[in-house]
Amino acid sequence: MNKGYGHGNRAQVGYAMIVVSASLAAVGLIALAIGGDVLYADNMQRDAVTHFNECKENDFKTDGCEKYWDRINNEVSGIYVDLER
């Protein structure tokens, strides 16, 4: 008698293979969507850093800078500004 090698275990392996192949297909589709822009993530990060620096110059009071308010005015960030408008 073969313990542990029944039909149920083979089915689980089959389902796992389907999940793995689906995730690889998703990665492939994302790669196709990004296409020739191989520095896509780098460009996103540069844009975010530029936006943060512009907000920092304006004491985080301009439009769109509200998202940084919960991360400043503490010891860790080292950035202290008066957020009262």
C-alpha positions as a LaTeX table, in Angstrom:
\begin{tabular}{lrrr}
\hline
Residue & $x$ (\AA) & $y$ (\AA) & $z$ (\AA) \\
\hline
Met1 & 0.00 & 0.00 & 0.00 \\
Asn2 & 1.43 & 3.39 & $-1.03$ \\
Lys3 & 0.76 & 5.83 & 1.77 \\
Gly4 & 0.79 & 9.51 & 0.78 \\
Tyr5 & 0.73 & 8.91 & $-2.96$ \\
Gly6 & $-3.00$ & 8.78 & $-3.55$ \\
His7 & $-5.02$ & 10.65 & $-6.12$ \\
Gly8 & $-5.62$ & 13.57 & $-3.74$ \\
Asn9 & $-1.93$ & 14.42 & $-3.50$ \\
Arg10 & $-1.51$ & 14.31 & $-7.26$ \\
Ala11 & $-4.46$ & 16.67 & $-7.63$ \\
Gln12 & $-2.89$ & 19.12 & $-5.18$ \\
Val13 & 0.35 & 19.05 & $-7.15$ \\
Gly14 & $-1.60$ & 19.65 & $-10.34$ \\
Tyr15 & $-3.39$ & 22.65 & $-8.84$ \\
Ala16 & $-0.09$ & 24.03 & $-7.59$ \\
Met17 & 1.36 & 23.74 & $-11.08$ \\
Ile18 & $-1.62$ & 25.64 & $-12.48$ \\
Val19 & $-1.13$ & 28.43 & $-9.93$ \\
Val20 & 2.59 & 28.67 & $-10.71$ \\
Ser21 & 1.97 & 28.83 & $-14.45$ \\
Ala22 & $-0.73$ & 31.48 & $-13.99$ \\
Ser23 & 1.61 & 33.63 & $-11.90$ \\
Leu24 & 4.35 & 33.31 & $-14.51$ \\
Ala25 & 1.87 & 34.31 & $-17.19$ \\
Ala26 & 0.91 & 37.37 & $-15.11$ \\
Val27 & 4.57 & 38.36 & $-14.81$ \\
Gly28 & 4.92 & 38.00 & $-18.57$ \\
Leu29 & 1.89 & 40.21 & $-19.20$ \\
Ile30 & 3.26 & 42.88 & $-16.87$ \\
Ala31 & 6.57 & 42.75 & $-18.72$ \\
Leu32 & 4.74 & 43.21 & $-22.03$ \\
Ala33 & 2.73 & 46.11 & $-20.61$ \\
Ile34 & 5.86 & 47.90 & $-19.45$ \\
Gly35 & 7.44 & 47.19 & $-22.81$ \\
Gly36 & 10.52 & 49.10 & $-23.76$ \\
Asp37 & 10.59 & 51.25 & $-20.64$ \\
Val38 & 13.02 & 49.11 & $-18.68$ \\
Leu39 & 13.56 & 51.92 & $-16.19$ \\
Tyr40 & 9.84 & 52.20 & $-15.38$ \\
Ala41 & 10.25 & 51.73 & $-11.62$ \\
Asp42 & 13.32 & 53.97 & $-11.56$ \\
Asn43 & 11.39 & 56.76 & $-13.29$ \\
Met44 & 8.52 & 56.38 & $-10.83$ \\
Gln45 & 10.92 & 56.65 & $-7.90$ \\
Arg46 & 12.67 & 59.70 & $-9.36$ \\
Asp47 & 9.33 & 61.44 & $-9.88$ \\
Ala48 & 8.32 & 60.68 & $-6.28$ \\
Val49 & 11.62 & 62.01 & $-4.91$ \\
Thr50 & 11.30 & 65.16 & $-7.02$ \\
His51 & 7.76 & 65.72 & $-5.73$ \\
Phe52 & 8.89 & 65.19 & $-2.13$ \\
Asn53 & 11.75 & 67.67 & $-2.52$ \\
Glu54 & 9.39 & 70.27 & $-4.01$ \\
Cys55 & 7.03 & 69.77 & $-1.08$ \\
Lys56 & 9.92 & 70.07 & 1.36 \\
Glu57 & 10.96 & 73.41 & $-0.18$ \\
Asn58 & 7.41 & 74.71 & 0.34 \\
Asp59 & 7.10 & 73.38 & 3.93 \\
Phe60 & 4.62 & 70.71 & 2.76 \\
Lys61 & 1.85 & 73.30 & 2.38 \\
Thr62 & 1.23 & 73.10 & $-1.37$ \\
Asp63 & $-1.45$ & 70.93 & $-2.94$ \\
Gly64 & $-0.60$ & 67.24 & $-3.04$ \\
Cys65 & 1.81 & 67.40 & $-0.12$ \\
Glu66 & $-0.77$ & 66.34 & 2.46 \\
Lys67 & 0.21 & 62.72 & 1.98 \\
Tyr68 & 3.54 & 63.41 & 3.69 \\
Trp69 & 2.08 & 65.03 & 6.80 \\
Asp70 & 1.90 & 61.77 & 8.75 \\
Arg71 & 5.60 & 61.10 & 8.07 \\
Ile72 & 7.10 & 64.42 & 9.16 \\
Asn73 & 7.40 & 66.29 & 12.46 \\
Asn74 & 9.01 & 63.38 & 14.25 \\
Glu75 & 12.44 & 62.29 & 15.36 \\
Val76 & 12.85 & 59.65 & 12.67 \\
Ser77 & 12.32 & 61.97 & 9.71 \\
Gly78 & 14.21 & 64.88 & 11.22 \\
Ile79 & 11.88 & 67.26 & 9.36 \\
Tyr80 & 9.93 & 69.69 & 11.51 \\
Val81 & 7.50 & 72.17 & 9.95 \\
Asp82 & 4.49 & 74.12 & 11.16 \\
Leu83 & 1.55 & 72.62 & 9.26 \\
Glu84 & $-0.94$ & 75.32 & 10.27 \\
Arg85 & $-2.10$ & 77.16 & 7.17 \\
\hline
\end{tabular}
